[in-house]
């Protein structure tokens, strides 16, 4: 069992379909699946690198899939990869993801794309393509780096 200091948990109307999508689109790996006596998903965990995301059913009035609340999101998930962002984007598109932002180079040195999954969760995928100094990032973005540039 993988234990990380921080784990995101997402609700889906159809969590078993979400498990299949996340594997096909992003390369997540199912590491835990717990079902109730009727075969419904009670809890699941998927890994990606050294990270974990929990995938579950809608379980209260406040815990809903974006598909149940007019597509609204209160969070997005960012996936860091090492490799070809364009190929990863093509994989997500082929699996049924809606590409909201095509792959593009960012001022901070990553190449990223943004994808909406079939139930409306938004995922950003990025990979480093070049080292950028704080001064270069400030000049390119108009922002001021105050703390924590690596």
N, C-alpha and C positions, 0 to 999 in steps of 0.2 A: 504494500500500500504506500503510495506517495503522499507525503505530508509537506506542504509548503507553508510559508508564513502567511501568505494571503492567497485565497482561492475565490474566484468569482463563481456565482451560481446564477443560472439563467432559467427562466420558466418558459415552457412551450405548451401549446395546446396538444401537440403530438410529439412528445419527447423522443419516442423511438424513431420517428422520421428525422428528427433533428440529429440524433446520433449518426444516422446514415449520411446525412448531408455533411456534417462536420468532418467525418472521415473522408468522404469523397472530395469535398471542396478544399479542405485545408490540411488534410493529413493527420488529423487528431486520431488518437488510439484509445479505444474503450478499455479501461482498466478495472472498472467496477460496475456491476449491474445487479440491482436488487429489485425483485418483482413481488407483488402481493399474490394472494392465493388465486386471483383471477387472471394473472399474467400481465397486469398493468405495471408500468414502471413506478417503483416507489423511490428509487434513488439511483443515480449513476454518476460516474466520474470518467472524464476523458483526459488523457495526457497529451502534451505537446512539449517536447524537450523536457525541461525540468519543471514545467508548470502543469497545473491541473485546472479544469473547469468542471463544475457540477452542472448537470443537465437534469431538470425535473419538470414535473407537471405544474400547472397552475394549482395553487394550494390554498389561496385565500383571496378575499376581495382586493387586497393590496398587492398580491403577487400574481401578476398576469403577463402573458405574452404580449408583445406589441400588436399582434394580430387581433387581440381581444380589446385593445384600447386605442383604436383608430391609428395604429402605427407609431404611437408615441414611444420614445425611449428615454430612460433616465440615466443610462450609461451606454458606453460603447466599449468594445474590447479591441485592444491592439495586440497584434501578433508580430513578434520579431522573428524573422527568418534569416538564415544565411543562404544566399543563393539567388536565383533568377526570379525577381518579382513579376516580370511579364509572364513567364511560364506559370507561376503560381496563380496569377489572375486568370489566365486561360483555363486552368483547372477548375477554379471556383465558378467561372462562367459556365463551363461544360456541365458542372454538377447542379446547375440551376440557380446560382447566386446572381443577383441583380447588381451589376457593377455601377456604383454611384459616382466613382471617380476613377478614370483610367490611370494606369501607372504613370507617375510623374516624379521627377527629381525635386527634392525639397531643399530649402535653404540651409538646413541643418545637416545635410550630407546623406540622407536616406532617400531611397526610391520607394514610393508608397502607392497603394491603391485602396479604394474603399468599396465594400460589398455589403449588400443587404441580403440576409438569408431568407428562406421562404416564409418565415413568420415575422420578419421585420426587424430582427436584431441587426445592428450595424457593426461590422468588423473592419478594422483598418489593418493592412498587412504592410510591413516595411522591412527593408534590408539596407544595411549601410553600403554606400557605394564610394564614399570618399570622406577623408577626415576634414573637418571644418573647424577653424579656430573661432573663439567667441567674437573676435573682431570681424571676421568674414561673415559670420551669421548676422551680426548687428548691421553691417553695411548692406547685406542682401535683403534683410527683412524690415529694417527701420525700428526693430525692437531693441531693448537694452537687456543684456544678460546680467542679472544681479547676483546670482549664486548658482553653483552646481553644474558647470559645463565640463563635460569629460571628453 
